[in-house]
Structure formats: C-alpha cells, structure tokens
C-alpha cells in the first residue's frame, strides 16, 4: 500500500459539503489525516487528505468524489 496526498476543491461548498462529507466518512478507514480550509466570504472550500491505498482504490475514491457537482480532485503518491 502507498500513501497519497489528495487535494479536493469544493465549489458551492454550502450546497455540496454534506455529500462530500458522506463520501469521506465512507472512506474514513483509509484517511490518515484531513485538513480543511474555507473563506467565510467565499463559498468554496479546499480539503487536503493523506490517504493509504493502492492506485485502483485512489482512482475509485477520486471518481466517487468527482461525481459530485462542483468537486475537483487531484492526487499524488508520496510513499
């Protein structure tokens, strides 16, 4: 298993954050760390995750997140 850093951008955070949270909770056993930031004057958010898994798992996790409108995902392998 590898460690990945995943960046998740959520536009229209007030509309889509609950669905994003639902997906993150589903994958919680593989999330090692999570950091989220938002600007109160803007309705966009950024979440950074450290995730353990293989490339297939990360790809499926990313696809599940990007199926939510206004969500973009990028990831990179760390270890």
N, C-alpha and C positions, 0 to 999 in steps of 0.2 A: 504494500500500500504506500501511496505517496501522500505528501502534504501539498495542498494547493492554497493559493490566495485567490479569493473570489470577490470581485467588486460588483455591486448591484446598485444600479441607478433607478430610482423610482420617481417618475414624473407624476404629478397629480396625486401626491402622497396621501392626501386625505381621502381620496376615492379608493385607492388600491392597496394601502398598507395592511388592512385586515387579511386580504387574500395572500399577500407576500408572507405575512406572519404565519398563516396556516401552513404554507409550504415549508417555511423554515422549521416550524415545530415538527412537521412530519420527518424532516431530515436531521433533527437535533442530535441524534446519536453519533453523527459523523462531524458535527460542528465543534471544533476545538475552542474557537474564540470568535467573538462577534463585537463589532464596533459600529454604531450608527450615528450619523450626524444629520441635522436638518437646520434650516434657517427659518425662523418664525415668520420672516417677511416674504418667504418663498414657499411654494407648495411642493418642492422637490426634496428628495432625500437620497442619501448615499449610505450603503451598508457595506462593510468590509468583513469578510469571513475568512477564517483559517479552517480548512476542511480536509479531513482524511478520507481517501478513497482511491479508486483506480480511474483511468481515463473514461471508461464506459460509465461509471457512476457519476462522475462530474458532468459529463455530457448530458446524461438524463436529468440530473438536478438542474442544470442550466436551461434545458429545454422546458422543463416544468415551470421555472420562473419566467422565462421569456414568453410563455403562453399567456401570461397576464398582460393586459394592455399597459403601455407606458413603462414597462420594465425592460432594462437592458442589462446584460451580464457579460463580464469578461473574467477570464481566469488565467493563472499561470502556475506552473509547477515550481515548488520551492525545494522539495526533497523527494 
